[in-house]
Amino acid sequence: MQIGAVITQGLIGMHSSQAEMVRSASEIAAVGTTQQENLQGGIDVANALVNMQLQSQLFDSSAKVVKVADEAIGTLLDIKV
């Protein structure tokens, strides 16, 4: 796999995780605003919190992939020069 493709996949992973964290945060914030919906089971805070933690870990992992690929590019440039 090419290094550019690895960076792209890492960035896509970071973007997807960020979008999911925003969605989960919105669900958590909505819990305090719509009591009737909460009583009907419309919002599951536990799932939103677990998803937030999971997405945070996925974001960190994707960021590490980007960092390693960036370091590999730097190493290749050092070797070439």
C-alpha positions in Angstrom: 0.0 0.0 0.0 1.3 3.5 -0.8 2.1 5.9 2.0 -0.3 8.5 0.6 -3.1 6.0 0.7 -2.3 5.2 4.3 -2.4 8.8 5.3 -5.7 9.2 3.4 -7.3 6.2 5.3 -6.0 7.6 8.6 -7.6 11.0 7.9 -10.8 9.4 6.8 -10.9 7.4 10.1 -10.3 10.6 12.1 -13.1 12.4 10.2 -15.5 9.5 10.7 -14.8 9.2 14.4 -15.1 13.0 14.9 -18.5 12.9 13.2 -19.7 10.0 15.4 -18.4 11.8 18.6 -20.4 14.9 17.6 -23.5 12.8 17.1 -23.1 11.0 20.4 -22.5 14.4 22.2 -25.7 15.7 20.7 -27.6 12.7 21.9 -26.1 13.1 25.4 -27.0 16.8 25.4 -30.5 16.1 24.3 -31.1 14.0 27.4 -31.6 17.0 29.6 -33.9 18.8 27.2 -36.6 16.4 26.3 -37.9 14.5 29.3 -40.9 13.0 27.5 -38.7 11.5 24.8 -36.4 10.0 27.6 -39.3 8.4 29.2 -40.3 6.7 26.0 -36.8 5.3 25.5 -35.9 7.6 22.6 -32.4 8.3 23.9 -30.0 5.8 25.4 -27.3 7.7 27.3 -25.3 4.6 28.1 -24.9 3.7 24.5 -24.0 7.3 23.6 -21.3 7.4 26.3 -19.9 4.0 25.2 -19.9 5.1 21.6 -18.2 8.4 22.5 -15.4 6.5 24.3 -15.0 4.0 21.4 -14.9 6.8 18.8 -12.3 8.6 20.9 -10.1 5.5 20.8 -10.6 5.0 17.1 -9.7 8.7 16.5 -6.5 8.2 18.5 -5.6 5.1 16.5 -6.2 6.8 13.2 -4.1 9.7 14.3 -1.3 7.3 15.1 -1.5 5.8 11.6 -1.2 9.3 10.1 1.8 10.0 12.4 3.6 6.8 11.5 3.0 7.4 7.8 4.3 10.9 8.1 7.4 9.7 9.9 7.9 7.1 7.1 7.8 9.8 4.5 10.3 11.9 6.5 12.6 8.8 6.7 12.4 8.2 3.0 13.2 11.8 2.3 16.2 11.7 4.6 17.5 8.6 2.8 17.0 10.1 -0.6 18.7 13.4 0.2 
